[in-house]
């Protein structure tokens, strides 16, 4: 079953790449033939095998030999790994439906924010509807924690955007509203904490190494993605570990 979930995740990861690249620029992604972004050549089935095709082609198009973005195999491999490992962390429960839906949202956001620095409203609205249906069937305890999480996630990021005068994008604000509804108040706050921590650490490293300048604009979406995954899978364990050090 875990092997099946891994393969399913690889295939879905390939699809999430297409969605994340297409929706922000209003391109159709259903029934569209995949093509090289450099030369426009339609890709064959051999070139569309998740991860494997990228490795066999050395990360280059077979036609024009232009480089292929590594985000394709990264998202495919990450999706497969997360799909397969989720039952090991959460067990075989109804919460897996929430988990796999959350992973799907985060992988699409990762692609769109890295490539375009944009988190599309269409994606957020689509997944918000799914999370509402799932949380009606599998509510948090208490049930209103979803509503409180959405309101707090939206308000917190909006306040930061106002105080920082645009330091936080509108897509980030709405994304945390969706995350808050799906995960509740506590995990939403933890995801923001971890996202801020990752952003600060990598930002400092980037400036110290000269990769980033002080006023370089970088997308916050990837940090939200990994901060949310950290909070969702290991947040409670990390909080308990931290609390044990304070005793």
RONUNU-755040 format. One line per field, with one value per residue (C-alpha): residue number from 1; x, y, z. Coordinates in Angstrom, 3 decimals, padded with zeros to 6 digits, always signed. Layout:
REM RONUNU-755040
num <- c(NUM_...)
x <- c(X_...)
y <- c(Y_...)
z <- c(Z_...)
//
This chain:
REM RONUNU-755040
num <- c(1_2_3_4_5_6_7_8_9_10_11_12_13_14_15_16_17_18_19_20_21_22_23_24_25_26_27_28_29_30_31_32_33_34_35_36_37_38_39_40_41_42_43_44_45_46_47_48_49_50_51_52_53_54_55_56_57_58_59_60_61_62_63_64_65_66_67_68_69_70_71_72_73_74_75_76_77_78_79_80_81_82_83_84_85_86_87_88_89_90_91_92_93_94_95_96_97_98_99_100_101_102_103_104_105_106_107_108_109_110_111_112_113_114_115_116_117_118_119_120_121_122_123_124_125_126_127_128_129_130_131_132_133_134_135_136_137_138_139_140_141_142_143_144_145_146_147_148_149_150_151_152_153_154_155_156_157_158_159_160_161_162_163_164_165_166_167_168_169_170_171_172_173_174_175_176_177_178_179_180_181_182_183_184_185_186_187_188_189_190_191_192_193_194_195_196_197_198_199_200_201_202_203_204_205_206_207_208_209_210_211_212_213_214_215_216_217_218_219_220_221_222_223_224_225_226_227_228_229_230_231_232_233_234_235_236_237_238_239_240_241_242_243_244_245_246_247)
x <- c(+000.000_+002.845_+004.467_+001.132_+000.769_+004.306_+003.672_+000.308_+002.050_+004.638_+001.910_-000.125_+003.021_+003.497_-000.084_+000.422_+003.377_+001.134_-001.583_+000.891_+002.434_-000.845_-003.395_-001.389_-001.109_-004.692_-003.611_-005.782_-004.288_-006.992_-006.483_-003.408_-000.406_+002.807_+005.502_+009.017_+008.768_+011.877_+011.314_+007.594_+008.109_+005.345_+006.761_+006.487_+005.271_+008.881_+009.639_+006.723_+007.674_+007.865_+011.436_+012.863_+012.572_+014.345_+017.215_+017.591_+017.651_+020.167_+017.741_+017.611_+015.099_+015.782_+015.122_+016.719_+018.874_+017.622_+017.729_+014.580_+013.705_+014.520_+011.243_+009.509_+011.246_+011.449_+007.672_+007.027_+009.395_+008.203_+004.546_+005.235_+007.215_+004.592_+001.679_+003.415_+004.680_+001.444_-000.094_+003.105_+002.668_-001.128_-002.167_-004.919_-007.649_-010.127_-007.587_-005.599_-008.162_-007.380_-003.663_-003.551_-005.723_-003.414_-000.336_-001.951_-002.682_+000.804_+002.566_+000.599_+001.315_+005.007_+005.217_+003.188_+004.944_+008.458_+007.895_+005.567_+005.650_+001.875_-000.686_-003.823_-007.216_-008.762_-006.584_-007.329_-011.078_-011.144_-009.369_-011.338_-014.538_-012.992_-011.817_-015.266_-016.860_-014.216_-014.447_-018.240_-017.742_-014.672_-014.850_-012.158_-012.734_-014.318_-016.053_-015.727_-011.920_-011.921_-013.768_-011.564_-008.426_-009.505_-010.359_-007.162_-004.979_-006.456_-006.351_-002.793_-001.322_-003.423_-002.124_+001.458_+000.840_-000.530_+002.255_+004.982_+003.308_+003.052_+005.651_+003.116_+001.303_-002.445_-002.033_-000.169_-002.984_-005.694_-003.568_-003.329_-007.099_-007.415_-004.720_-006.406_-009.744_-008.215_-005.953_-007.451_-006.004_-003.086_-001.568_-002.121_-000.137_+002.579_+002.773_+003.248_+005.929_+007.846_+007.433_+008.823_+011.698_+012.615_+012.365_+014.559_+017.242_+017.482_+017.338_+020.253_+022.242_+021.481_+022.702_+025.817_+026.765_+025.970_+023.217_+020.595_+020.775_+018.992_+016.101_+015.730_+012.079_+011.618_+008.372_+007.091_+004.990_+007.708_+008.346_+004.613_+004.580_+007.372_+006.287_+002.778_+004.066_+006.319_+003.462_+000.983_+003.188_+005.397_+004.012_+002.647_+005.859_+007.997_+005.818_+005.951_+009.721_+010.142_+007.883_+009.939_+013.059_+011.272_+010.412)
y <- c(+000.000_+002.402_+001.666_+002.316_+005.634_+006.611_+005.930_+007.695_+010.667_+010.764_+010.875_+013.462_+015.502_+015.694_+016.929_+019.460_+020.856_+021.453_+023.081_+025.292_+026.457_+026.922_+028.512_+031.663_+032.583_+031.495_+028.623_+025.486_+022.383_+019.799_+017.795_+019.861_+018.131_+018.713_+020.571_+021.876_+025.502_+026.419_+024.919_+024.080_+020.462_+018.113_+015.654_+011.915_+009.436_+008.454_+012.046_+012.272_+009.527_+011.253_+011.759_+008.976_+010.943_+013.913_+011.715_+009.802_+013.036_+014.666_+017.460_+018.637_+018.607_+015.791_+018.198_+021.579_+020.453_+023.380_+022.873_+021.651_+023.228_+020.893_+021.877_+019.208_+016.159_+017.812_+018.276_+014.788_+013.120_+015.226_+014.460_+010.740_+010.685_+012.656_+010.577_+007.323_+008.470_+010.098_+006.818_+006.103_+009.358_+009.633_+006.001_+004.700_+007.114_+009.570_+012.349_+011.001_+012.570_+015.959_+015.221_+014.222_+017.191_+019.519_+018.044_+018.554_+022.212_+022.872_+021.284_+023.404_+026.527_+025.626_+025.544_+028.679_+030.816_+029.710_+030.282_+033.305_+034.577_+034.265_+032.221_+032.052_+032.755_+030.037_+027.388_+028.620_+028.797_+025.311_+023.747_+025.785_+024.223_+020.754_+021.412_+022.690_+019.462_+017.338_+019.185_+018.869_+015.104_+014.944_+017.983_+019.210_+019.158_+021.552_+021.922_+025.724_+025.495_+025.448_+028.766_+030.263_+029.036_+030.575_+033.927_+034.033_+032.980_+035.687_+038.365_+037.597_+037.800_+040.845_+042.629_+041.797_+043.062_+046.351_+046.855_+045.943_+048.048_+045.291_+042.901_+040.081_+039.265_+038.893_+035.297_+034.469_+036.029_+033.993_+030.834_+030.998_+031.362_+028.061_+026.417_+027.680_+026.211_+022.849_+022.465_+024.629_+027.440_+025.682_+024.039_+027.190_+029.240_+026.590_+026.561_+030.339_+030.036_+027.389_+029.249_+032.439_+030.475_+028.835_+032.148_+033.924_+031.221_+030.803_+034.571_+035.112_+032.344_+033.823_+037.278_+035.946_+033.935_+036.791_+034.882_+037.403_+041.148_+043.017_+044.224_+041.063_+040.027_+036.305_+034.293_+033.352_+030.499_+027.817_+028.610_+028.359_+024.981_+023.468_+025.246_+023.824_+020.320_+020.513_+021.696_+019.171_+016.088_+016.889_+020.041_+018.338_+016.360_+019.478_+021.445_+018.634_+018.326_+022.075_+022.051_+019.245_+021.432_+024.205_+021.996)
z <- c(+000.000_+000.797_-002.565_-004.263_-002.415_-003.381_-007.071_-006.870_-005.279_-008.069_-010.707_-008.830_-008.232_-011.996_-012.307_-009.509_-011.445_-014.432_-012.313_-010.471_-013.744_-015.646_-013.303_-012.411_-016.103_-016.946_-019.187_-019.496_-017.924_-018.694_-021.924_-022.774_-024.298_-022.345_-024.269_-023.710_-022.471_-024.484_-027.949_-027.748_-028.833_-027.652_-025.136_-025.642_-023.039_-022.353_-021.366_-018.936_-016.470_-013.071_-011.788_-014.005_-017.257_-015.701_-014.524_-017.800_-019.801_-017.501_-016.679_-020.321_-023.166_-025.667_-028.539_-027.848_-024.889_-022.818_-019.075_-017.328_-013.995_-011.087_-009.454_-011.575_-010.055_-006.613_-006.397_-007.820_-005.359_-002.443_-003.171_-003.456_-000.221_+001.705_+000.403_+001.346_+004.743_+005.934_+007.231_+009.165_+011.100_+011.329_+011.125_+008.857_+009.882_+008.360_+008.968_+006.018_+003.683_+005.224_+005.056_+001.394_+000.441_+002.382_+000.696_-002.712_-001.964_-000.626_-003.594_-006.074_-004.010_-003.881_-007.675_-008.333_-005.719_-006.666_-010.385_-010.404_-006.781_-006.892_-004.950_-007.152_-005.578_-007.768_-006.134_-002.621_-003.244_-004.773_-001.804_+000.733_-000.602_-000.290_+003.263_+004.255_+003.004_+004.739_+008.056_+008.015_+007.776_+010.044_+012.336_+014.672_+018.418_+019.166_+015.808_+015.782_+015.887_+012.077_+011.924_+014.646_+012.861_+009.554_+011.155_+013.197_+010.258_+008.044_+010.757_+011.867_+008.378_+007.518_+010.623_+009.664_+006.129_+007.483_+010.031_+007.527_+004.814_+002.250_+003.618_+003.395_+000.147_-000.222_-001.312_+001.906_+003.957_+002.246_+002.298_+006.091_+006.280_+004.390_+006.528_+009.685_+008.644_+007.773_+010.816_+013.539_+015.633_+017.347_+014.281_+012.224_+014.742_+014.818_+011.023_+011.021_+013.699_+011.766_+008.461_+010.011_+011.556_+008.242_+006.422_+008.956_+009.036_+005.269_+004.773_+007.152_+005.474_+002.057_+003.074_+004.799_+001.723_-000.654_-002.440_-001.284_-000.918_+001.879_-000.278_-002.365_-002.622_-002.014_-001.967_+001.476_+000.079_+000.224_+003.891_+004.576_+002.826_+004.904_+008.081_+007.712_+007.009_+010.069_+012.286_+010.927_+011.210_+014.189_+015.849_+018.961_+019.493_+019.136_+021.590_+024.152_+023.722_+024.180_+027.253_+028.811_+028.629_+030.541_+033.506)
//
